[in-house]
Amino acid sequence: MRKCFPIPLPSPIQIGAYLPGLIGPRDYANPEFSGIAVIDYNLFISADKYKDRNGDEVNSIDIPELGSVPIDIDLSGYLNALVVAYVSPELEFLGNARYIGALAYYYATVDARVSYSVLQQGGTVEGGSSGFGDLMVVPLLLTWTGENRKWDITTGYLFAAPTGRYETGADDNIGLGYWNHIFQLFGYYYPLPQKATAIYVGNSFELHSKIKDTDVKPGSRYALDYGISQYLSARFEVFVQGGHIWQVGEDSGNDVYWDTSFKDRVSSIGGGVGFWPVPTKFYANIKYLTNYGGRQHFNTKFWELQLVWIPWKKEKGVAPADATGRASFRRPFKMK
């Protein structure tokens, strides 16, 4: 365990557990089956810039007696998150909603290099870490499909438990070091028959506990997801996604040493393609995302590969036309 400072200090950079834009385009649509789904997210991350509280790129740091020292940042990493989800049959007492529960665990590896130049001489500080991160638990998601199957509504609660390695002041942390409570509401609209086109908007509100072994409570956050998914054939999909996240509450606690009146934020935009190699059983998509408009955030680029395997499902009570004609996240649609 390496320490960044002689006196352990919590980092003023706290991003929370939920980042918009990283979900699949139809992850929160009604699956329209009951059973088990296994989802694997593979995220490749790179960043070479940091934006300060005013949104300006940071290319130097101030050091006493040396003044402004030029720096060059190079961050890279890989994250693999495995999700196992259960989908219930339609529940009549809840207006034919389906219940979804899930567990998610991730493994991450991160490498960092900061190069600096002082009096025409340079140097490099390097570091890295890897390990299992925090456990995400989805105890309650409910999803409804509207009349004429023109829309879906999904709402619920999930939390992240601080099970990943964390020690205040260390530079090899993998976990966040605090509990995250996330409340979500997603809506999908399908303007065309068979749900070939999906337009969605998602809202996530995140609350945090105090950081482990400190008197610092990160401020609450609000995230907005949006996107369009379009099937061009029964098995091939293209999509565009974006997201925004804002810190809406101030960091608090006696150990806060930074200016809490400045709140971080960042936006992302990207797109990708999806394909069903095995219809209704196995789905994959690949996408690219980039950040913009960040404040107190790294300017990050993402490549992501998402794999979905449905080992067991049951479609009891589905009409024959629906059994081959509907398109949601877990299944392709059938072109006529």
C-alpha positions in Angstrom: 0.0 0.0 0.0 1.7 3.2 -1.2 0.9 6.6 0.3 0.6 9.8 -1.9 1.2 12.1 1.1 3.0 11.9 4.5 -0.4 12.7 6.1 -3.2 10.6 4.6 -5.7 12.8 2.8 -8.9 11.9 1.0 -9.0 12.8 -2.7 -11.0 15.8 -3.8 -11.8 13.9 -7.0 -14.9 11.8 -6.3 -16.8 10.5 -9.3 -19.4 8.2 -7.7 -20.4 4.7 -8.7 -22.6 5.4 -11.8 -21.3 6.9 -15.0 -23.9 7.6 -17.8 -23.4 6.4 -21.3 -21.7 3.1 -20.4 -24.9 1.0 -20.3 -26.1 -0.8 -23.4 -28.7 1.1 -25.4 -31.6 -1.2 -24.3 -30.3 -2.4 -20.9 -33.3 -0.8 -19.1 -36.0 -1.8 -21.6 -38.5 -4.4 -20.6 -36.8 -7.8 -21.4 -40.2 -9.3 -22.2 -39.2 -12.8 -20.9 -38.6 -14.3 -17.5 -35.3 -16.1 -16.8 -31.6 -15.4 -16.3 -29.3 -13.0 -18.2 -25.5 -12.8 -17.9 -24.0 -9.5 -19.1 -20.2 -8.9 -19.4 -19.0 -5.3 -19.8 -15.4 -4.8 -21.1 -14.2 -1.2 -20.8 -10.9 0.1 -22.1 -10.1 3.6 -20.8 -7.6 6.2 -21.7 -7.1 9.9 -20.5 -4.3 12.4 -21.2 -5.9 15.6 -19.9 -7.4 16.9 -16.7 -9.9 19.8 -16.6 -9.9 22.0 -13.5 -12.9 23.5 -11.8 -13.3 26.1 -14.5 -13.2 23.6 -17.3 -9.6 24.6 -18.3 -7.0 22.0 -19.2 -4.4 21.5 -16.5 -0.9 21.4 -18.0 1.1 22.5 -15.0 1.1 22.4 -11.2 2.4 25.0 -8.7 5.2 23.9 -6.4 6.6 26.1 -3.7 10.1 27.6 -4.6 9.8 26.2 -8.1 6.7 28.0 -9.4 4.7 26.5 -12.2 5.9 23.1 -13.3 4.8 21.7 -16.7 3.2 18.2 -16.5 2.0 15.6 -19.0 -0.7 13.1 -17.9 -1.1 9.6 -19.4 -3.7 7.3 -17.8 -4.9 3.9 -19.2 -7.0 1.1 -17.8 -9.2 -1.9 -18.3 -12.4 -2.8 -16.4 -14.4 -6.0 -16.6 -17.8 -6.0 -14.9 -19.8 -9.2 -14.8 -23.6 -8.9 -14.1 -26.0 -11.8 -13.4 -29.6 -10.7 -13.6 -32.9 -12.5 -12.8 -36.1 -11.4 -14.6 -39.5 -12.5 -13.2 -42.7 -13.3 -15.0 -45.3 -10.5 -15.3 -46.7 -9.7 -11.8 -50.4 -9.0 -12.1 -50.6 -7.4 -8.6 -48.1 -4.8 -9.8 -49.9 -4.0 -13.1 -48.1 -6.7 -15.1 -44.6 -5.3 -14.1 -41.6 -7.5 -14.3 -39.2 -7.6 -11.3 -35.4 -7.6 -12.1 -32.7 -8.3 -9.5 -29.0 -8.4 -10.2 -25.5 -8.7 -8.8 -22.5 -7.0 -10.4 -18.8 -7.3 -9.6 -15.8 -5.9 -11.4 -12.1 -6.3 -11.8 -10.0 -3.3 -12.8 -6.4 -2.5 -13.7 -5.1 1.1 -14.0 -1.7 2.5 -15.1 -0.7 6.1 -14.6 2.2 8.2 -15.7 2.9 11.9 -15.0 5.8 13.5 -16.7 7.2 16.8 -15.5 9.9 19.3 -16.5 11.9 21.4 -14.0 14.7 23.8 -15.1 15.1 22.1 -18.4 15.3 18.7 -16.7 12.5 16.2 -16.7 11.3 13.2 -14.8 8.4 10.7 -14.7 6.3 9.4 -11.9 4.6 6.1 -12.7 2.2 3.9 -10.8 -0.5 1.3 -11.2 -3.0 -0.9 -9.4 -5.3 -3.8 -10.1 -7.9 -5.8 -8.2 -11.5 -6.5 -7.6 -13.7 -3.4 -7.0 -16.9 -2.6 -5.2 -19.9 -4.9 -5.3 -23.0 -3.5 -7.1 -26.4 -4.9 -5.9 -29.7 -4.3 -7.7 -32.4 -5.5 -5.2 -35.3 -3.8 -7.0 -36.0 -2.9 -10.5 -39.6 -2.9 -11.9 -40.4 -2.5 -15.6 -43.7 -2.0 -17.3 -44.7 -2.0 -21.0 -47.4 0.4 -22.0 -50.6 0.0 -24.1 -49.9 -1.0 -27.7 -46.3 -1.6 -26.7 -45.3 1.9 -27.6 -43.3 2.6 -24.4 -41.5 1.0 -21.4 -41.0 2.5 -18.0 -38.3 1.1 -15.6 -37.6 2.3 -12.1 -35.8 1.0 -9.1 -33.0 1.2 -6.6 -29.4 -0.2 -6.5 -26.4 0.3 -4.3 -22.6 -0.2 -4.4 -21.0 -1.7 -1.3 -17.4 -0.6 -0.6 -15.8 -4.1 -0.9 -12.9 -3.0 -3.1 -9.4 -2.2 -1.7 -9.3 1.3 -0.3 -7.1 3.2 2.2 -7.2 7.0 2.6 -4.1 8.6 1.0 -3.1 5.5 -0.9 -2.3 5.7 -4.6 -3.4 2.1 -5.5 -7.0 2.1 -4.4 -9.5 0.2 -6.5 -12.7 0.7 -4.5 -14.4 4.1 -3.8 -14.3 3.6 0.0 -17.9 4.6 0.6 -21.5 3.4 0.1 -23.5 4.6 -3.0 -27.3 4.6 -3.1 -28.7 5.1 -6.6 -32.4 5.7 -7.5 -33.3 5.4 -11.2 -36.1 6.1 -13.7 -35.8 5.2 -17.4 -38.3 5.7 -20.2 -38.3 4.1 -23.7 -40.5 5.2 -26.6 -41.0 3.0 -29.7 -42.3 5.0 -32.7 -42.2 2.1 -35.2 -43.9 -1.4 -35.1 -42.0 -4.3 -33.5 -39.8 -1.9 -31.4 -37.3 -1.6 -34.2 -36.5 2.0 -33.1 -36.0 2.9 -29.4 -35.6 6.4 -28.1 -34.8 6.5 -24.4 -34.0 8.9 -21.5 -32.7 7.8 -18.1 -32.5 9.6 -14.8 -30.2 8.5 -11.9 -29.8 10.2 -8.5 -26.9 9.1 -6.3 -26.4 9.6 -2.6 -23.2 8.7 -0.7 -22.0 7.8 2.8 -18.9 9.1 4.4 -15.5 8.0 3.0 -14.0 5.2 5.0 -11.9 6.4 8.0 -12.5 10.1 7.2 -15.0 12.8 8.0 -15.8 13.5 4.3 -19.1 12.9 2.7 -19.1 13.4 -1.1 -21.9 15.5 -2.5 -24.9 13.9 -4.2 -25.0 13.5 -8.0 -27.6 13.5 -10.8 -27.0 11.7 -14.1 -28.9 11.8 -17.4 -28.7 9.1 -20.0 -30.2 9.4 -23.5 -29.9 7.6 -26.9 -31.4 6.1 -30.0 -31.2 2.4 -31.0 -32.2 1.3 -34.5 -32.4 -2.2 -35.8 -31.5 -2.3 -39.5 -32.3 -6.0 -39.8 -33.5 -8.8 -37.5 -30.0 -9.1 -36.0 -28.1 -5.9 -36.7 -28.4 -2.7 -34.6 -26.8 0.7 -34.7 -27.1 3.2 -31.9 -26.0 6.6 -30.6 -25.7 7.3 -26.8 -24.8 10.2 -24.6 -24.9 11.3 -21.0 -24.4 14.1 -18.5 -23.5 13.9 -14.8 -23.6 16.8 -12.4 -22.5 17.0 -8.8 -25.6 18.7 -7.2 -24.7 18.5 -3.5 -21.7 19.9 -1.7 -18.9 17.8 -0.3 -19.1 18.0 3.5 -17.2 17.1 6.7 -14.4 18.3 8.9 -11.7 16.7 6.7 -12.7 18.6 3.6 -9.8 20.8 2.6 -10.9 21.9 -0.9 -13.3 24.6 -2.0 -16.7 22.9 -2.0 -18.5 25.7 -3.9 -17.1 24.3 -7.1 -18.9 21.1 -8.2 -17.7 18.7 -10.8 -19.5 17.7 -14.0 -18.8 15.9 -17.3 -20.7 14.9 -20.4 -20.1 12.1 -22.9 -21.2 11.2 -26.5 -20.6 8.2 -28.7 -22.1 5.3 -30.6 -21.7 1.8 -31.8 -23.1 -1.3 -33.4 -24.8 -4.5 -32.0 -25.4 -7.9 -33.4 -27.1 -11.2 -32.4 -24.8 -14.1 -33.5 -27.3 -16.5 -31.9 -30.8 -15.0 -32.0 -32.5 -14.6 -28.6 -29.5 -16.3 -26.9 -26.3 -14.3 -27.5 -25.8 -10.6 -28.2 -22.8 -8.4 -28.5 -22.1 -4.7 -29.2 -19.1 -2.5 -29.4 -19.0 1.3 -29.0 -16.8 4.3 -28.6 -17.4 7.2 -26.1 -15.6 10.4 -25.4 -16.0 13.0 -22.7 -16.5 16.7 -23.1 -17.4 19.7 -21.0 -15.7 18.4 -17.9 -15.0 20.3 -14.7 -12.8 18.7 -12.1 -12.7 15.6 -14.3 -10.2 13.7 -16.6 -10.9 14.0 -20.3 -11.5 10.3 -20.9 -12.0 8.1 -24.0 -13.7 4.7 -23.8 -13.9 1.7 -26.0 -16.4 -0.9 -24.7 -17.4 -4.4 -25.7 -20.6 -5.7 -24.2 -21.6 -9.4 -24.3 -25.0 -10.8 -23.3 -25.8 -14.5 -22.8 -29.2 -15.7 -21.9 -28.8 -19.3 -20.6 -32.4 -19.8 -19.6 -35.7 -18.0 -20.3 -39.4 -18.6 -20.3 -42.0 -16.9 -22.4 -45.2 -18.4 -21.0 -48.3 -16.6 -22.2 -46.7 -14.7 -25.1 -48.9 -14.5 -28.2 -47.4 -16.1 -31.3 -47.1 -12.7 -33.1 -45.3 -11.3 -30.1 -43.0 -14.2 -29.7 -41.3 -13.4 -33.0 -42.0 -9.8 -33.4 -40.7 -7.7 -30.4 -37.4 -6.1 -30.0 -36.0 -5.3 -26.6 -32.6 -5.3 -25.1 -32.5 -9.1 -24.6 -33.9 -10.1 -28.0 -33.8 -9.2 -31.7 -36.9 -8.4 -33.6 -38.2 -10.1 -36.8 -38.4 -8.1 -40.0 -41.5 -8.6 -42.1 
